Amino acid sequence: MTLSEEARERLADVVELQPTKNAELQERWGVEGGSDVHSYLESELEEYYYRDDNSLIRATAEAAELVDVEPGVEGEDGLPSVIRVPELQAQVFRVVAGPDERSESVVSVLHKLRAEFDVDPDTDDVRSALQSLRRKDVVEVEYRTVPTFRLAVERDAVDVEVSA
């Protein structure tokens, strides 16, 4: 199957962001809704992606070779050793509570980002970054009055690379 330039670019996004969700691809691709993402995946990229047991979108090994993009997560035995993430996610990884610390709210992480990096992202963007890191198995959530987050791994056990 020959892919169009757009399909190759979108497949590269799937490889880079995996494991991912429709909403994350919707934002990256600038399409109207999750159903548009699903339709595109099914019509253009059906051979190159699958949904795992948690319904997260993942690229096949053939897809990664085809687009020559490093996958979003590398590791062995289910433990990530390298993650490739956008800059905000890399910053969140640097400031969120460690695995032995008390988990913290999205707002707490936002305040740390402001102090550490002199940035002012939206609360929703911080929440999205935390959830994406959670899907990559480097952040865990603890439900208290509100969802709170902390690293699921030691900070120095994972190399974080900033993707485009």
C-alpha positions, 0 to 999 in steps of 0.5 A: 500500500502506497501512502500519501504524504499526509498519510505518512505524516499522520502515521509518523504522529501515531508512531511518535505519540503512541500509546495515544488516544483519538483526542491527542491525534485530533489536536495534532492533526487539527481535525473536528472530532475523535470520529474524524480521527477514527475514520482516517485511521480506518480508511488510510492507516488500517494496516499500520495501527492497532488498539491495545487492551486499554483501547490506546492507539499504537503503531505496528513495527512495520509502521515505525520502519516505514516512517523512520520515526522513533517510537514515543516509548522504548523499554523492556519488560513493560518498563519505559527507559526512553520517552519522546514527548513534546516540551511541556510533557518533558517539563511536567516530568521534571517537576511532578512529584517523585515516586516516593513523594505525596502525589499532587494536583494539576494546579500544584504541577502548574505552579511548579511549571511557572516557577521552574520554567517561567511558562504559563500553560492552561490547566487543561494542557497540564492535565493533558500532559499528565495523562499522556505521561500516564499512558506512557507508564511514567506517571501514576494517578491517585484519586483523592478529592481530585486526581493527583499525580506523581512519577511511577518511575525514578526520574533518572531511570528514564531518558526524556527526549523532546520531540518536535 
